[in-house]
Amino acid sequence: MSEQSQTAAQRGRPKDLAKRQAILDAAKELFLTNGFAATSVDAVASAAGVSKLTVYSHFSDKETLFSAAITSRCEMMMPLPIFNLKEGDSVAEVLERIGQAFLSMVDSKDSIRLLRLLCALASQESQESKLAQLFFDAGPQRILRDIEQLLRRATEMDKLQVANPAEAAEDFMGILLGCRHMRVLIGCCEVQAEEERRERVRRAVALFMRSYR
């Protein structure tokens, strides 16, 4: 590639990334407000300030856009580096870091709105009812997979003894959520304050470590 072409490509990248993020932000808000079926690609393009063609240049269809919006949200609040485990790291500290980020994400207003929407649509035989699988694959399943890989590495480093990392990852997520998250979803209580959340994570990690150390 010529120097002129490289310069042009470099100029284009930040703009393309900004457009992509604008599309994802617009899609997330419209999906939450109007639902999946009532949100058109035209509406997303208009809200993002881009053309419909630009939306399709980044995302092949509306399902891909929805999944990408969920993945983007998870990556923003739980970036991949927080799952890293290096030789001198404490597994408990890494799990606390993950737990804090995870509960902050699921307790956010957007996450609660989306989960309530998915629950309301669960019994409907419609295109919107398929959102649950798209959401799970793009969000919770991705996080479970990253926790599983962390636990597998911790076992290989002889920091933990985990026979089934996939099962243990679900155990950890379940301990973090407990029954309180269900109470929040159905409106029985408010989300915890930050210090209460930190204490909840500390207790969850201590319990998990006792089971797998």
N, CA and C atoms as a LAMMPS dump frame, in Angstrom:
ITEM: TIMESTEP
0
ITEM: NUMBER OF ATOMS
639
ITEM: BOX BOUNDS ff ff ff
-5.0000000000000000e+02 5.0000000000000000e+02
-5.0000000000000000e+02 5.0000000000000000e+02
-5.0000000000000000e+02 5.0000000000000000e+02
ITEM: ATOMS id mol type element x y z
1 1 1 N 0.849 -1.194 0
2 1 2 C 0 0 0
3 1 3 C 0.881 1.239 0
4 2 1 N 0.554 2.251 -0.841
5 2 2 C 1.351 3.464 -0.895
6 2 3 C 1.183 4.272 0.377
7 3 1 N 2.144 5.212 0.594
8 3 2 C 2.065 6.067 1.793
9 3 3 C 0.795 6.891 1.783
10 4 1 N 0.391 7.361 0.586
11 4 2 C -0.831 8.16 0.48
12 4 3 C -2.059 7.33 0.852
13 5 1 N -2.091 6.08 0.4
14 5 2 C -3.227 5.207 0.706
15 5 3 C -3.291 4.887 2.192
16 6 1 N -2.099 4.646 2.801
17 6 2 C -2.064 4.361 4.232
18 6 3 C -2.568 5.535 5.04
19 7 1 N -2.175 6.757 4.634
20 7 2 C -2.625 7.961 5.347
21 7 3 C -4.133 8.114 5.251
22 8 1 N -4.67 7.853 4.055
23 8 2 C -6.119 7.956 3.868
24 8 3 C -6.863 6.938 4.715
25 9 1 N -6.318 5.704 4.792
26 9 2 C -6.954 4.65 5.593
27 9 3 C -6.933 5.009 7.06
28 10 1 N -5.793 5.576 7.521
29 10 2 C -5.683 5.943 8.929
30 10 3 C -6.646 7.048 9.294
31 11 1 N -6.861 8.007 8.31
32 11 2 C -7.817 9.073 8.576
33 11 3 C -9.231 8.518 8.703
34 12 1 N -9.516 7.468 7.923
35 12 2 C -10.87 6.929 7.904
36 12 3 C -11.226 6.117 9.116
37 13 1 N -10.247 5.485 9.748
38 13 2 C -10.567 4.559 10.834
39 13 3 C -11.287 5.208 12.014
40 14 1 N -10.785 6.337 12.578
41 14 2 C -11.49 6.929 13.72
42 14 3 C -12.92 7.315 13.388
43 15 1 N -13.118 7.853 12.154
44 15 2 C -14.461 8.236 11.738
45 15 3 C -15.365 7.014 11.648
46 16 1 N -14.85 5.927 11.066
47 16 2 C -15.631 4.696 10.958
48 16 3 C -15.992 4.148 12.331
49 17 1 N -15.032 4.178 13.263
50 17 2 C -15.292 3.688 14.611
51 17 3 C -16.333 4.55 15.315
52 18 1 N -16.254 5.858 15.093
53 18 2 C -17.23 6.766 15.709
54 18 3 C -18.623 6.5 15.157
55 19 1 N -18.715 6.269 13.855
56 19 2 C -20.023 5.969 13.253
57 19 3 C -20.566 4.643 13.782
58 20 1 N -19.676 3.662 13.878
59 20 2 C -20.103 2.353 14.375
60 20 3 C -20.654 2.47 15.789
61 21 1 N -19.961 3.229 16.645
62 21 2 C -20.422 3.381 18.022
63 21 3 C -21.728 4.157 18.087
64 22 1 N -21.874 5.164 17.219
65 22 2 C -23.124 5.925 17.179
66 22 3 C -24.288 5.028 16.775
67 23 1 N -24.041 4.143 15.834
68 23 2 C -25.068 3.188 15.4
69 23 3 C -25.445 2.262 16.55
70 24 1 N -24.434 1.737 17.262
71 24 2 C -24.703 0.824 18.377
72 24 3 C -25.473 1.525 19.487
73 25 1 N -25.098 2.769 19.816
74 25 2 C -25.791 3.517 20.87
75 25 3 C -27.245 3.781 20.49
76 26 1 N -27.458 4.169 19.238
77 26 2 C -28.822 4.436 18.77
78 26 3 C -29.654 3.16 18.777
79 27 1 N -29.048 2.062 18.324
80 27 2 C -29.77 0.789 18.275
81 27 3 C -30.173 0.339 19.669
82 28 1 N -29.252 0.433 20.612
83 28 2 C -29.549 0.007 21.983
84 28 3 C -30.743 0.776 22.534
85 29 1 N -30.745 2.092 22.361
86 29 2 C -31.83 2.904 22.909
87 29 3 C -33.155 2.61 22.216
88 30 1 N -33.132 2.465 20.913
89 30 2 C -34.372 2.203 20.181
90 30 3 C -34.922 0.81 20.464
91 31 1 N -34.049 -0.183 20.567
92 31 2 C -34.516 -1.53 20.898
93 31 3 C -35.176 -1.544 22.274
94 32 1 N -34.577 -0.831 23.231
95 32 2 C -35.131 -0.798 24.586
96 32 3 C -36.45 -0.032 24.631
97 33 1 N -36.543 1.019 23.841
98 33 2 C -37.735 1.875 23.883
99 33 3 C -38.889 1.315 23.055
100 34 1 N -38.592 0.843 21.851
101 34 2 C -39.646 0.45 20.922
102 34 3 C -39.799 -1.055 20.736
103 35 1 N -38.817 -1.827 21.232
104 35 2 C -38.831 -3.256 20.974
105 35 3 C -38.121 -3.56 19.666
106 36 1 N -37.911 -4.838 19.427
107 36 2 C -37.142 -5.255 18.259
108 36 3 C -37.921 -5.079 16.959
109 37 1 N -39.145 -5.589 16.913
110 37 2 C -39.94 -5.564 15.674
111 37 3 C -40.247 -4.135 15.231
112 38 1 N -40.48 -3.248 16.201
113 38 2 C -40.87 -1.869 15.868
114 38 3 C -39.672 -0.963 15.591
115 39 1 N -38.477 -1.478 15.725
116 39 2 C -37.273 -0.689 15.445
117 39 3 C -36.76 -1.037 14.06
118 40 1 N -36.784 -0.069 13.175
119 40 2 C -36.318 -0.298 11.806
120 40 3 C -34.871 0.16 11.661
121 41 1 N -34.217 -0.371 10.643
122 41 2 C -32.852 0.064 10.336
123 41 3 C -32.856 1.534 9.945
124 42 1 N -33.92 1.977 9.275
125 42 2 C -34.042 3.397 8.921
126 42 3 C -34.044 4.268 10.172
127 43 1 N -34.775 3.828 11.206
128 43 2 C -34.847 4.603 12.441
129 43 3 C -33.493 4.652 13.136
130 44 1 N -32.792 3.533 13.127
131 44 2 C -31.46 3.494 13.736
132 44 3 C -30.52 4.439 12.998
133 45 1 N -30.57 4.4 11.679
134 45 2 C -29.709 5.266 10.872
135 45 3 C -29.99 6.731 11.148
136 46 1 N -31.282 7.072 11.228
137 46 2 C -31.659 8.46 11.49
138 46 3 C -31.174 8.911 12.866
139 47 1 N -31.373 8.063 13.883
140 47 2 C -30.961 8.419 15.238
141 47 3 C -29.44 8.527 15.365
142 48 1 N -28.724 7.722 14.576
143 48 2 C -27.258 7.732 14.628
144 48 3 C -26.654 8.826 13.747
145 49 1 N -27.481 9.44 12.902
146 49 2 C -26.982 10.485 12.016
147 49 3 C -26.163 9.952 10.86
148 50 1 N -26.514 8.736 10.406
149 50 2 C -25.8 8.126 9.281
150 50 3 C -26.828 7.63 8.274
151 51 1 N -26.352 7.17 7.139
152 51 2 C -27.258 6.627 6.128
153 51 3 C -27.584 5.168 6.433
154 52 1 N -28.669 4.691 5.863
155 52 2 C -29.047 3.28 6.009
156 52 3 C -27.953 2.377 5.442
157 53 1 N -27.346 2.826 4.338
158 53 2 C -26.259 2.061 3.725
159 53 3 C -25.08 1.92 4.672
160 54 1 N -24.812 2.974 5.459
161 54 2 C -23.717 2.921 6.42
162 54 3 C -23.997 1.887 7.514
163 55 1 N -25.242 1.825 7.956
164 55 2 C -25.611 0.821 8.958
165 55 3 C -25.34 -0.574 8.406
166 56 1 N -25.78 -0.82 7.165
167 56 2 C -25.594 -2.142 6.573
168 56 3 C -24.131 -2.437 6.248
169 57 1 N -23.325 -1.39 6.085
170 57 2 C -21.902 -1.618 5.833
171 57 3 C -21.195 -2.123 7.084
172 58 1 N -21.777 -1.834 8.25
173 58 2 C -21.206 -2.3 9.522
174 58 3 C -21.891 -3.572 10.02
175 59 1 N -23.199 -3.684 9.766
176 59 2 C -23.977 -4.807 10.305
177 59 3 C -24.871 -5.358 9.195
178 60 1 N -24.806 -6.647 8.974
179 60 2 C -25.484 -7.254 7.828
180 60 3 C -27.006 -7.245 7.94
181 61 1 N -27.533 -7.297 9.176
182 61 2 C -28.987 -7.292 9.368
183 61 3 C -29.305 -6.826 10.776
184 62 1 N -30.606 -6.75 11.074
185 62 2 C -31.027 -6.2 12.367
186 62 3 C -30.654 -7.116 13.523
187 63 1 N -30.702 -8.431 13.304
188 63 2 C -30.315 -9.372 14.359
189 63 3 C -28.845 -9.208 14.719
190 64 1 N -27.999 -9.049 13.697
191 64 2 C -26.574 -8.833 13.942
192 64 3 C -26.349 -7.532 14.688
193 65 1 N -27.107 -6.514 14.344
194 65 2 C -26.998 -5.222 15.028
195 65 3 C -27.381 -5.342 16.496
196 66 1 N -28.468 -6.065 16.78
197 66 2 C -28.891 -6.25 18.165
198 66 3 C -27.811 -6.979 18.956
199 67 1 N -27.3 -8.07 18.409
200 67 2 C -26.256 -8.829 19.092
201 67 3 C -25.016 -7.97 19.326
202 68 1 N -24.652 -7.183 18.323
203 68 2 C -23.47 -6.333 18.447
204 68 3 C -23.665 -5.266 19.516
205 69 1 N -24.887 -4.747 19.642
206 69 2 C -25.161 -3.741 20.669
207 69 3 C -25.001 -4.335 22.065
208 70 1 N -25.463 -5.573 22.261
209 70 2 C -25.308 -6.244 23.546
210 70 3 C -23.836 -6.529 23.82
211 71 1 N -23.134 -7.045 22.829
212 71 2 C -21.713 -7.349 22.992
213 71 3 C -20.922 -6.089 23.31
214 72 1 N -21.242 -5.005 22.628
215 72 2 C -20.551 -3.742 22.864
216 72 3 C -20.74 -3.266 24.291
217 73 1 N -21.958 -3.408 24.795
218 73 2 C -22.251 -3.007 26.175
219 73 3 C -21.432 -3.846 27.159
220 74 1 N -21.377 -5.147 26.932
221 74 2 C -20.604 -6.024 27.816
222 74 3 C -19.116 -5.703 27.757
223 75 1 N -18.614 -5.47 26.562
224 75 2 C -17.191 -5.189 26.417
225 75 3 C -16.814 -3.856 27.028
226 76 1 N -17.759 -2.913 27.024
227 76 2 C -17.488 -1.618 27.631
228 76 3 C -17.407 -1.738 29.148
229 77 1 N -18.33 -2.502 29.748
230 77 2 C -18.383 -2.606 31.199
231 77 3 C -17.529 -3.741 31.747
232 78 1 N -17.243 -4.74 30.898
233 78 2 C -16.407 -5.869 31.313
234 78 3 C -15.378 -6.152 30.232
235 79 1 N -14.422 -5.235 30.01
236 79 2 C -13.426 -5.44 28.955
237 79 3 C -12.591 -6.689 29.207
238 80 1 N -12.123 -7.298 28.147
239 80 2 C -11.397 -8.568 28.248
240 80 3 C -10.228 -8.541 29.232
241 81 1 N -9.459 -7.438 29.363
242 81 2 C -8.323 -7.454 30.304
243 81 3 C -8.689 -7.77 31.75
244 82 1 N -9.946 -7.547 32.151
245 82 2 C -10.268 -7.826 33.553
246 82 3 C -10.287 -9.327 33.833
247 83 1 N -10.317 -10.147 32.779
248 83 2 C -10.315 -11.6 32.953
249 83 3 C -8.889 -12.172 32.949
250 84 1 N -7.894 -11.314 32.738
251 84 2 C -6.514 -11.789 32.678
252 84 3 C -6.034 -12.292 34.035
253 85 1 N -5.299 -13.385 34.021
254 85 2 C -4.69 -13.939 35.236
255 85 3 C -3.224 -14.2 34.956
256 86 1 N -2.358 -13.407 35.597
257 86 2 C -0.92 -13.564 35.411
258 86 3 C -0.329 -14.347 36.58
259 87 1 N 0.905 -14.736 36.433
260 87 2 C 1.55 -15.635 37.389
261 87 3 C 1.452 -15.145 38.829
262 88 1 N 1.694 -13.887 39.063
263 88 2 C 1.697 -13.385 40.432
264 88 3 C 0.36 -12.882 40.941
265 89 1 N -0.672 -13.023 40.138
266 89 2 C -1.993 -12.498 40.517
267 89 3 C -2.689 -13.39 41.542
268 90 1 N -3.504 -12.758 42.38
269 90 2 C -4.38 -13.483 43.284
270 90 3 C -5.683 -13.795 42.55
271 91 1 N -6.065 -15.072 42.53
272 91 2 C -7.311 -15.452 41.866
273 91 3 C -8.499 -14.743 42.519
274 92 1 N -8.484 -14.65 43.833
275 92 2 C -9.586 -13.994 44.546
276 92 3 C -9.724 -12.538 44.124
277 93 1 N -8.609 -11.843 43.973
278 93 2 C -8.663 -10.44 43.57
279 93 3 C -9.189 -10.296 42.143
280 94 1 N -8.78 -11.209 41.254
281 94 2 C -9.274 -11.161 39.883
282 94 3 C -10.78 -11.434 39.861
283 95 1 N -11.231 -12.411 40.648
284 95 2 C -12.66 -12.719 40.704
285 95 3 C -13.455 -11.558 41.304
286 96 1 N -12.887 -10.884 42.282
287 96 2 C -13.574 -9.711 42.845
288 96 3 C -13.693 -8.608 41.798
289 97 1 N -12.649 -8.424 41.011
290 97 2 C -12.673 -7.427 39.944
291 97 3 C -13.773 -7.761 38.941
292 98 1 N -13.87 -9.029 38.571
293 98 2 C -14.908 -9.471 37.635
294 98 3 C -16.295 -9.308 38.263
295 99 1 N -16.416 -9.719 39.511
296 99 2 C -17.709 -9.651 40.189
297 99 3 C -18.235 -8.235 40.309
298 100 1 N -17.354 -7.292 40.639
299 100 2 C -17.777 -5.896 40.754
300 100 3 C -18.276 -5.371 39.413
301 101 1 N -17.53 -5.66 38.356
302 101 2 C -17.93 -5.188 37.025
303 101 3 C -19.238 -5.84 36.584
304 102 1 N -19.378 -7.133 36.868
305 102 2 C -20.577 -7.862 36.463
306 102 3 C -21.824 -7.32 37.159
307 103 1 N -21.764 -7.148 38.481
308 103 2 C -22.94 -6.649 39.19
309 103 3 C -23.245 -5.203 38.833
310 104 1 N -22.218 -4.397 38.596
311 104 2 C -22.467 -3.02 38.156
312 104 3 C -23.221 -3.012 36.831
313 105 1 N -22.883 -3.961 35.965
314 105 2 C -23.543 -4.037 34.66
315 105 3 C -24.983 -4.515 34.8
316 106 1 N -25.211 -5.614 35.511
317 106 2 C -26.572 -6.159 35.582
318 106 3 C -27.5 -5.281 36.417
319 107 1 N -26.93 -4.454 37.301
320 107 2 C -27.745 -3.547 38.101
321 107 3 C -28.012 -2.217 37.402
322 108 1 N -27.421 -2.024 36.222
323 108 2 C -27.629 -0.767 35.507
324 108 3 C -29.071 -0.677 35.002
325 109 1 N -29.549 0.544 34.813
326 109 2 C -30.927 0.755 34.363
327 109 3 C -31.183 0.105 33.003
328 110 1 N -30.214 0.204 32.105
329 110 2 C -30.393 -0.383 30.768
330 110 3 C -30.544 -1.896 30.842
331 111 1 N -29.707 -2.542 31.663
332 111 2 C -29.774 -4.001 31.776
333 111 3 C -31.112 -4.441 32.363
334 112 1 N -31.567 -3.749 33.375
335 112 2 C -32.837 -4.097 34.014
336 112 3 C -33.999 -3.898 33.036
337 113 1 N -33.972 -2.791 32.292
338 113 2 C -35.02 -2.544 31.288
339 113 3 C -35.045 -3.65 30.245
340 114 1 N -33.876 -4.05 29.778
341 114 2 C -33.816 -5.076 28.738
342 114 3 C -34.299 -6.42 29.251
343 115 1 N -33.881 -6.811 30.445
344 115 2 C -34.301 -8.093 30.996
345 115 3 C -35.808 -8.126 31.24
346 116 1 N -36.363 -7.023 31.714
347 116 2 C -37.817 -6.962 31.906
348 116 3 C -38.546 -7.075 30.573
349 117 1 N -37.994 -6.457 29.532
350 117 2 C -38.588 -6.556 28.202
351 117 3 C -38.557 -7.996 27.708
352 118 1 N -37.425 -8.667 27.884
353 118 2 C -37.295 -10.044 27.427
354 118 3 C -38.247 -10.974 28.181
355 119 1 N -38.393 -10.743 29.482
356 119 2 C -39.327 -11.557 30.272
357 119 3 C -40.759 -11.357 29.796
358 120 1 N -41.116 -10.114 29.461
359 120 2 C -42.478 -9.824 29.002
360 120 3 C -42.766 -10.491 27.659
361 121 1 N -41.718 -10.673 26.854
362 121 2 C -41.896 -11.246 25.519
363 121 3 C -41.73 -12.761 25.489
364 122 1 N -41.348 -13.347 26.619
365 122 2 C -40.964 -14.761 26.638
366 122 3 C -42.062 -15.704 26.175
367 123 1 N -43.311 -15.369 26.437
368 123 2 C -44.411 -16.276 26.093
369 123 3 C -44.983 -16.016 24.708
370 124 1 N -44.437 -15.037 23.997
371 124 2 C -44.992 -14.678 22.696
372 124 3 C -44.304 -15.448 21.58
373 125 1 N -45.1 -15.95 20.658
374 125 2 C -44.558 -16.607 19.468
375 125 3 C -44.376 -15.54 18.393
376 126 1 N -43.272 -14.837 18.472
377 126 2 C -43.024 -13.758 17.533
378 126 3 C -41.532 -13.612 17.327
379 127 1 N -41.185 -12.729 16.41
380 127 2 C -39.774 -12.476 16.151
381 127 3 C -39.095 -11.934 17.403
382 128 1 N -39.846 -11.147 18.172
383 128 2 C -39.261 -10.542 19.362
384 128 3 C -38.9 -11.595 20.405
385 129 1 N -39.65 -12.71 20.435
386 129 2 C -39.351 -13.734 21.426
387 129 3 C -37.988 -14.369 21.188
388 130 1 N -37.456 -14.229 19.95
389 130 2 C -36.14 -14.78 19.636
390 130 3 C -35.011 -13.917 20.186
391 131 1 N -35.361 -12.734 20.665
392 131 2 C -34.342 -11.839 21.209
393 131 3 C -33.635 -12.465 22.403
394 132 1 N -34.346 -13.293 23.155
395 132 2 C -33.757 -13.882 24.356
396 132 3 C -32.495 -14.67 24.021
397 133 1 N -32.553 -15.49 22.972
398 133 2 C -31.383 -16.276 22.599
399 133 3 C -30.27 -15.391 22.062
400 134 1 N -30.638 -14.377 21.269
401 134 2 C -29.642 -13.436 20.768
402 134 3 C -28.956 -12.726 21.928
403 135 1 N -29.768 -12.295 22.903
404 135 2 C -29.223 -11.603 24.071
405 135 3 C -28.301 -12.511 24.873
406 136 1 N -28.757 -13.753 25.122
407 136 2 C -27.962 -14.656 25.954
408 136 3 C -26.627 -14.986 25.292
409 137 1 N -26.66 -15.218 23.997
410 137 2 C -25.425 -15.565 23.288
411 137 3 C -24.439 -14.401 23.272
412 138 1 N -24.95 -13.18 23.091
413 138 2 C -24.077 -12.008 22.98
414 138 3 C -23.611 -11.487 24.333
415 139 1 N -24.406 -11.739 25.399
416 139 2 C -24.072 -11.198 26.709
417 139 3 C -23.628 -12.233 27.723
418 140 1 N -24.589 -12.852 28.434
419 140 2 C -24.223 -13.807 29.488
420 140 3 C -23.323 -14.949 29.029
421 141 1 N -23.577 -15.506 27.833
422 141 2 C -22.761 -16.629 27.366
423 141 3 C -21.32 -16.201 27.134
424 142 1 N -21.137 -15.018 26.627
425 142 2 C -19.779 -14.497 26.416
426 142 3 C -19.053 -14.339 27.744
427 143 1 N -19.749 -13.839 28.763
428 143 2 C -19.129 -13.652 30.08
429 143 3 C -18.816 -15.001 30.718
430 144 1 N -19.758 -15.937 30.613
431 144 2 C -19.514 -17.286 31.135
432 144 3 C -18.284 -17.916 30.489
433 145 1 N -18.165 -17.735 29.195
434 145 2 C -17.022 -18.313 28.484
435 145 3 C -15.699 -17.705 28.97
436 146 1 N -15.705 -16.392 29.212
437 146 2 C -14.48 -15.738 29.68
438 146 3 C -14.125 -16.174 31.104
439 147 1 N -15.146 -16.347 31.96
440 147 2 C -14.888 -16.829 33.319
441 147 3 C -14.38 -18.268 33.267
442 148 1 N -14.979 -19.071 32.397
443 148 2 C -14.533 -20.459 32.242
444 148 3 C -13.055 -20.519 31.854
445 149 1 N -12.649 -19.685 30.906
446 149 2 C -11.256 -19.669 30.478
447 149 3 C -10.334 -19.234 31.612
448 150 1 N -10.793 -18.288 32.403
449 150 2 C -10.012 -17.849 33.568
450 150 3 C -9.823 -18.996 34.556
451 151 1 N -10.908 -19.719 34.858
452 151 2 C -10.828 -20.818 35.819
453 151 3 C -9.975 -21.968 35.277
454 152 1 N -10.04 -22.172 33.983
455 152 2 C -9.206 -23.205 33.372
456 152 3 C -7.722 -22.841 33.521
457 153 1 N -7.42 -21.565 33.29
458 153 2 C -6.036 -21.116 33.433
459 153 3 C -5.589 -21.199 34.893
460 154 1 N -6.481 -20.82 35.825
461 154 2 C -6.136 -20.889 37.251
462 154 3 C -5.837 -22.321 37.67
463 155 1 N -6.563 -23.274 37.107
464 155 2 C -6.327 -24.686 37.409
465 155 3 C -4.991 -25.141 36.82
466 156 1 N -4.716 -24.716 35.601
467 156 2 C -3.44 -25.078 34.973
468 156 3 C -2.256 -24.502 35.742
469 157 1 N -2.466 -23.337 36.373
470 157 2 C -1.396 -22.698 37.147
471 157 3 C -1.352 -23.215 38.586
472 158 1 N -2.24 -24.184 38.896
473 158 2 C -2.316 -24.793 40.22
474 158 3 C -2.719 -23.794 41.302
475 159 1 N -3.538 -22.808 40.908
476 159 2 C -4.059 -21.843 41.863
477 159 3 C -5.433 -22.269 42.377
478 160 1 N -6.146 -23.064 41.563
479 160 2 C -7.444 -23.627 41.94
480 160 3 C -7.496 -25.066 41.471
481 161 1 N -8.479 -25.799 41.972
482 161 2 C -8.728 -27.161 41.513
483 161 3 C -10.166 -27.226 41.01
484 162 1 N -10.335 -27.002 39.718
485 162 2 C -11.664 -26.945 39.117
486 162 3 C -11.771 -28.05 38.075
487 163 1 N -12.556 -29.072 38.383
488 163 2 C -12.693 -30.204 37.467
489 163 3 C -13.528 -29.844 36.246
490 164 1 N -14.543 -29.005 36.44
491 164 2 C -15.437 -28.62 35.337
492 164 3 C -15.538 -27.093 35.307
493 165 1 N -14.648 -26.409 34.583
494 165 2 C -14.646 -24.945 34.573
495 165 3 C -15.949 -24.323 34.078
496 166 1 N -16.609 -24.964 33.107
497 166 2 C -17.866 -24.41 32.597
498 166 3 C -18.94 -24.409 33.689
499 167 1 N -19.034 -25.498 34.416
500 167 2 C -19.998 -25.604 35.517
501 167 3 C -19.646 -24.628 36.636
502 168 1 N -18.361 -24.511 36.935
503 168 2 C -17.917 -23.61 37.999
504 168 3 C -18.191 -22.153 37.636
505 169 1 N -18.066 -21.807 36.346
506 169 2 C -18.356 -20.444 35.913
507 169 3 C -19.826 -20.104 36.177
508 170 1 N -20.717 -21.061 35.902
509 170 2 C -22.136 -20.843 36.2
510 170 3 C -22.365 -20.739 37.702
511 171 1 N -21.646 -21.535 38.489
512 171 2 C -21.754 -21.449 39.943
513 171 3 C -21.401 -20.036 40.415
514 172 1 N -20.307 -19.509 39.894
515 172 2 C -19.846 -18.185 40.324
516 172 3 C -20.863 -17.108 39.963
517 173 1 N -21.376 -17.153 38.74
518 173 2 C -22.369 -16.164 38.332
519 173 3 C -23.635 -16.28 39.183
520 174 1 N -24.037 -17.521 39.489
521 174 2 C -25.23 -17.731 40.305
522 174 3 C -25.063 -17.204 41.713
523 175 1 N -23.879 -17.407 42.312
524 175 2 C -23.614 -16.889 43.661
525 175 3 C -23.671 -15.371 43.66
526 176 1 N -23.123 -14.757 42.626
527 176 2 C -23.13 -13.292 42.546
528 176 3 C -24.556 -12.738 42.462
529 177 1 N -25.391 -13.358 41.624
530 177 2 C -26.742 -12.85 41.419
531 177 3 C -27.654 -13.161 42.59
532 178 1 N -27.602 -14.396 43.092
533 178 2 C -28.46 -14.801 44.195
534 178 3 C -29.931 -14.529 43.899
535 179 1 N -30.712 -14.349 44.961
536 179 2 C -32.137 -14.04 44.811
537 179 3 C -32.393 -12.547 44.709
538 180 1 N -31.412 -11.754 45.127
539 180 2 C -31.625 -10.315 45.143
540 180 3 C -31.891 -9.762 43.748
541 181 1 N -31.185 -10.29 42.752
542 181 2 C -31.374 -9.773 41.398
543 181 3 C -32.798 -10.041 40.917
544 182 1 N -33.361 -11.186 41.293
545 182 2 C -34.751 -11.475 40.938
546 182 3 C -35.677 -10.459 41.598
547 183 1 N -35.407 -10.127 42.857
548 183 2 C -36.25 -9.148 43.551
549 183 3 C -36.174 -7.781 42.88
550 184 1 N -34.995 -7.42 42.394
551 184 2 C -34.853 -6.152 41.679
552 184 3 C -35.67 -6.173 40.39
553 185 1 N -35.59 -7.267 39.654
554 185 2 C -36.288 -7.369 38.372
555 185 3 C -37.805 -7.261 38.527
556 186 1 N -38.335 -7.858 39.582
557 186 2 C -39.794 -7.826 39.762
558 186 3 C -40.247 -6.639 40.604
559 187 1 N -39.303 -5.763 40.968
560 187 2 C -39.65 -4.518 41.64
561 187 3 C -39.827 -4.605 43.139
562 188 1 N -39.317 -5.683 43.756
563 188 2 C -39.447 -5.82 45.207
564 188 3 C -38.426 -4.998 45.98
565 189 1 N -37.312 -4.646 45.346
566 189 2 C -36.293 -3.854 46.024
567 189 3 C -35.471 -3.096 45
568 190 1 N -34.686 -2.157 45.494
569 190 2 C -33.822 -1.355 44.644
570 190 3 C -32.457 -2.031 44.527
571 191 1 N -31.679 -1.572 43.555
572 191 2 C -30.319 -2.097 43.432
573 191 3 C -29.498 -1.659 44.642
574 192 1 N -28.472 -2.438 44.952
575 192 2 C -27.645 -2.138 46.106
576 192 3 C -26.742 -0.945 45.86
577 193 1 N -26.41 -0.246 46.945
578 193 2 C -25.429 0.823 46.868
579 193 3 C -24.062 0.202 46.607
580 194 1 N -23.107 1.015 46.192
581 194 2 C -21.807 0.493 45.777
582 194 3 C -21.111 -0.28 46.889
583 195 1 N -21.117 0.227 48.099
584 195 2 C -20.419 -0.465 49.191
585 195 3 C -21.105 -1.788 49.527
586 196 1 N -22.431 -1.816 49.476
587 196 2 C -23.151 -3.076 49.689
588 196 3 C -22.815 -4.085 48.6
589 197 1 N -22.691 -3.583 47.381
590 197 2 C -22.338 -4.461 46.268
591 197 3 C -20.932 -5.028 46.45
592 198 1 N -20.02 -4.193 46.889
593 198 2 C -18.64 -4.657 47.114
594 198 3 C -18.604 -5.764 48.176
595 199 1 N -19.373 -5.584 49.235
596 199 2 C -19.405 -6.599 50.284
597 199 3 C -20.036 -7.886 49.774
598 200 1 N -21.054 -7.767 48.94
599 200 2 C -21.693 -8.943 48.361
600 200 3 C -20.698 -9.728 47.508
601 201 1 N -19.91 -9.02 46.713
602 201 2 C -18.914 -9.669 45.87
603 201 3 C -17.851 -10.342 46.722
604 202 1 N -17.401 -9.679 47.776
605 202 2 C -16.384 -10.273 48.654
606 202 3 C -16.878 -11.582 49.255
607 203 1 N -18.135 -11.601 49.701
608 203 2 C -18.698 -12.826 50.278
609 203 3 C -18.814 -13.917 49.218
610 204 1 N -19.254 -13.544 48.008
611 204 2 C -19.413 -14.521 46.925
612 204 3 C -18.07 -15.137 46.552
613 205 1 N -17.036 -14.319 46.458
614 205 2 C -15.713 -14.822 46.082
615 205 3 C -15.156 -15.718 47.183
616 206 1 N -15.352 -15.328 48.438
617 206 2 C -14.865 -16.154 49.553
618 206 3 C -15.527 -17.529 49.532
619 207 1 N -16.841 -17.571 49.283
620 207 2 C -17.561 -18.836 49.219
621 207 3 C -17.068 -19.682 48.046
622 208 1 N -16.885 -19.047 46.905
623 208 2 C -16.421 -19.76 45.713
624 208 3 C -15.015 -20.326 45.93
625 209 1 N -14.145 -19.537 46.504
626 209 2 C -12.776 -19.978 46.718
627 209 3 C -12.71 -21.153 47.686
628 210 1 N -13.576 -21.159 48.687
629 210 2 C -13.603 -22.285 49.637
630 210 3 C -14.002 -23.59 48.927
631 211 1 N -14.815 -23.449 47.884
632 211 2 C -15.292 -24.638 47.165
633 211 3 C -14.267 -25.179 46.188
634 212 1 N -13.426 -24.307 45.645
635 212 2 C -12.537 -24.731 44.56
636 212 3 C -11.046 -24.55 44.844
637 213 1 N -10.686 -24.099 46.018
638 213 2 C -9.267 -23.907 46.289
639 213 3 C -8.596 -25.262 46.431
